[in-house]
Amino acid sequence: MIQLHLNYKFAIHTIEAIKFLMEQNSLSRKDLEPYIGTSGRVSEVLSKKRSLTLTMIRKLHEGLKIPYECLIA
């Protein structure tokens, strides 16, 4: 199980939280596809060209245990 531990005193942008999780757990963009969608969709989200949908947020929370507070900004 992957855990993301953050200090909530600091506001962290949603995408930065995801990138932090990826770095800390050696995850690739490919690893995010089950939660976000196609490789193109993952790229758009990580480059901030597309917002996360509610479905993506739910899948990221349930699958990678990213707190909702980090995903809804």
Residue pairs with C-beta under 8 A, 6 or more apart in sequence:
1 65
2 21
2 25
2 27
2 64
2 65
3 65
4 17
4 20
4 21
4 24
4 64
4 65
4 66
4 67
4 70
6 12
6 17
6 20
6 67
6 70
8 69
11 73
12 20
12 70
12 73
13 73
14 52
14 70
14 71
14 72
14 73
15 45
15 46
15 48
17 66
17 70
17 71
18 32
18 45
18 46
18 60
18 66
19 46
21 27
21 64
21 66
22 28
22 29
22 31
22 32
29 39
29 42
29 43
29 46
30 39
32 42
32 46
33 39
33 42
34 59
34 63
35 56
35 59
35 60
35 63
35 64
36 42
36 45
36 52
36 56
36 59
36 60
37 56
41 50
44 50
45 51
45 52
45 56
52 60
52 71
57 68
57 71
57 72
60 66
60 71
61 67
61 68
61 71
